[in-house]
Amino acid sequence: MANERLRAAISAKGETIQSLAQHVGVDPKSVERWITTARTPHRGHRWKAASFLGVDEVYLWPTVEKQAESASSSELITYYPHRGAVPTSLWSSLIEKSKDQVDILVYGGTFLFDGFPDLPYQLADKAKAGTQVRVLLGDPESEMVRQRGEEEGIGDGLAARARITRRYLEPAATTPGIEIRLHDTILYNSIYRFDEDVLVNPHVLGAPAGQNPVLHFRYIPGARTFRHYMRSFDYAWERGRPA
């Protein structure tokens, strides 16, 4: 049975068997076999192909779902009942050890910069060393930030926090490798990604973010939870505007 999902995904992306093969690093005949015989490629080739086509590998190759489910359950490192329960040492360790990627998605996020006043300078140093840093702050003029402030019971306080954090980041804002954007999306989770670790702070209606749980995930090849949250980050990032 042919893999029509893969064939359709290639067509929908406007790509060809040859361009997919070149991106993945295989012979075009291998890609043809993936389609015509429904052969499941090696893990690394699956990830590259799925990422290139902008779809989940489980959609293209459903047989790997059980493997992905098992790996995904292992991605959860620990659970904290509220943000204040996250050890300061963990934040510090994640910040210091990150080398490749730092992504922050918040409305305000002032707690992080209040707790680590040198963080903007650390991010600037990391960017100079090759780390990609992306920070998404809530647009203080947006309806979503206003509404969230009302729901948390702090009114304009949330917009003020977004402005304060933007001011905190000024020392790092012009450093190549650091990009800061404003967003007006409905924020279901605050996301703090440091290389292969991500802290996810779900937002509970009627409660400030600091009172809500935090989940610590670490990326495992073949799993989906880490990648799932980072796709959410990318979704918001693409809709943000330069600060």
C-alpha positions in Angstrom: 0.0 0.0 0.0 1.4 3.4 -1.0 1.9 6.2 1.5 -0.5 8.7 0.1 -0.1 11.0 3.1 3.6 11.5 2.3 2.8 12.0 -1.4 0.1 14.6 -0.5 2.4 16.4 2.0 5.1 16.8 -0.6 2.7 18.2 -3.1 1.0 20.5 -0.6 4.3 22.0 0.4 5.2 22.6 -3.3 8.2 20.3 -3.1 9.3 17.3 -5.1 10.8 13.9 -4.3 14.1 15.3 -5.4 14.0 18.4 -3.1 12.8 16.3 -0.1 15.6 13.8 -0.7 18.2 16.5 -0.9 17.0 18.1 2.4 17.0 14.7 4.2 20.3 13.6 2.7 19.1 10.5 0.9 18.8 9.2 -2.6 15.5 10.2 -4.4 14.9 6.5 -4.9 14.7 6.0 -1.2 12.0 8.7 -1.0 10.2 6.9 -3.8 10.2 3.7 -1.9 8.8 5.5 1.2 5.9 6.5 -1.0 5.3 3.4 -3.2 6.0 0.7 -0.6 5.0 2.7 2.5 8.4 1.9 4.0 9.1 3.6 7.3 12.4 5.5 7.2 15.0 5.6 9.9 14.2 7.9 12.8 16.6 10.7 11.8 15.2 10.7 8.3 11.6 10.8 9.6 12.3 13.9 11.7 14.0 15.8 8.9 11.3 14.9 6.4 8.4 15.8 8.7 10.1 19.1 9.8 10.8 20.0 6.2 7.2 19.3 5.2 5.7 21.0 8.3 3.7 18.0 9.5 4.0 15.5 12.4 5.9 12.4 11.7 3.1 10.3 13.3 0.8 11.6 10.6 3.1 10.5 7.8 4.1 7.2 9.5 1.3 6.1 11.9 3.2 2.9 12.8 5.6 5.0 15.0 2.8 6.3 17.2 3.2 3.7 20.0 6.9 4.4 20.1 6.3 8.1 20.2 3.8 7.7 23.0 6.2 5.7 25.1 9.0 8.2 24.6 6.7 11.2 25.3 5.7 9.9 28.7 9.4 9.9 29.6 9.9 13.6 28.6 8.3 14.8 31.8 11.1 15.4 34.3 8.9 16.8 37.2 5.9 18.8 38.1 5.7 21.8 40.4 2.4 22.8 42.0 3.1 26.5 41.4 5.8 28.7 39.8 7.3 29.7 43.1 8.1 26.0 43.8 10.5 25.9 40.9 14.0 26.0 42.5 16.0 29.1 41.8 18.9 26.8 41.2 17.1 25.1 38.3 16.4 28.4 36.5 20.0 29.4 37.1 21.3 26.1 35.8 19.2 26.1 32.7 20.1 29.7 31.8 23.8 29.1 32.3 24.0 25.8 30.4 22.0 26.8 27.4 24.2 27.1 24.3 22.0 26.7 21.2 18.6 28.1 21.8 16.7 30.2 24.4 13.0 30.9 23.8 10.7 32.8 26.1 7.0 33.3 25.6 5.2 35.4 28.2 2.9 38.3 28.7 5.0 40.0 31.3 7.6 37.6 32.8 9.0 40.2 35.2 9.6 37.6 37.9 12.4 36.1 35.8 14.2 39.4 35.3 13.6 40.5 38.8 15.1 37.2 40.1 18.0 37.3 37.7 18.9 41.0 37.1 21.9 40.1 35.0 19.8 37.9 32.6 19.8 40.5 29.8 23.6 40.6 29.9 23.8 36.8 30.1 21.6 36.5 27.0 23.7 39.1 25.1 26.9 37.1 25.9 25.3 33.9 24.8 24.1 35.4 21.6 27.6 36.7 20.9 28.7 33.1 21.4 26.2 31.8 18.9 23.0 31.1 20.9 19.8 32.0 19.2 17.6 34.0 21.6 13.9 34.7 20.9 11.7 36.6 23.4 8.0 37.1 22.9 6.4 39.6 25.2 2.7 40.6 25.4 1.8 43.7 23.5 0.8 46.1 26.4 -1.6 47.9 24.0 -3.4 44.7 23.0 -6.9 43.5 24.0 -5.6 40.1 25.0 -3.2 41.6 27.6 -5.9 43.9 28.9 -8.3 41.0 29.2 -5.8 38.7 30.9 -5.0 41.5 33.4 -8.7 41.7 34.3 -9.0 38.0 34.7 -6.0 37.9 37.0 -7.5 40.8 39.0 -4.6 43.2 38.4 -6.1 45.3 35.7 -3.5 47.4 33.9 -0.8 45.8 36.1 -0.1 43.1 33.5 0.4 45.7 30.7 2.8 47.6 33.0 4.8 44.4 33.6 5.1 43.8 29.9 6.5 47.3 29.5 8.9 46.8 32.5 10.2 43.6 31.0 10.8 45.3 27.6 12.8 47.9 29.4 14.8 45.3 31.3 15.7 43.8 27.9 17.0 47.0 26.4 20.7 46.2 27.2 20.4 43.0 25.0 18.0 44.2 22.4 20.5 45.3 19.8 22.8 42.3 20.1 22.9 40.2 16.9 21.3 36.8 17.6 18.7 38.2 20.0 15.2 39.0 18.6 12.4 40.5 20.7 8.8 40.5 19.5 5.4 41.6 20.8 2.4 39.4 20.5 -1.3 39.6 21.1 -2.2 35.9 21.0 -4.4 34.2 23.7 -1.7 32.8 25.9 -2.6 29.4 27.2 0.9 28.7 28.5 4.0 30.6 29.3 7.0 28.8 27.7 10.6 28.9 28.8 12.9 26.9 26.5 16.6 26.4 27.2 18.2 24.0 24.6 16.5 20.6 25.2 14.7 21.6 28.4 11.4 23.5 28.5 9.4 24.8 31.5 5.7 25.1 30.7 3.5 27.3 33.0 -0.2 26.6 32.1 -2.5 29.5 32.6 -5.6 28.8 34.7 -8.6 31.1 34.3 -8.9 33.6 37.2 -5.4 32.9 38.7 -2.1 34.7 38.1 0.5 32.7 36.3 2.7 32.5 39.4 0.0 30.5 41.2 -0.3 27.9 38.4 1.6 24.7 38.0 4.9 24.3 36.0 5.9 21.2 34.0 9.5 20.5 33.2 10.0 18.5 30.0 13.3 17.4 28.4 13.4 16.5 24.7 13.8 12.8 23.8 14.2 11.7 20.2 11.0 10.2 18.9 8.8 11.9 21.5 6.3 14.6 20.8 5.6 16.7 23.9 8.7 19.0 23.7 8.1 19.5 20.0 4.4 20.0 20.5 5.0 23.0 22.8 7.7 24.4 20.6 5.4 24.3 17.6 3.0 26.4 19.8 5.9 28.8 20.4 6.6 29.0 16.7 3.0 29.7 16.0 3.0 32.7 18.3 6.4 33.8 17.0 5.3 34.0 13.4 2.4 36.2 14.4 4.5 38.5 16.6 5.9 41.9 15.5 9.3 43.4 16.2 9.4 45.2 19.6 
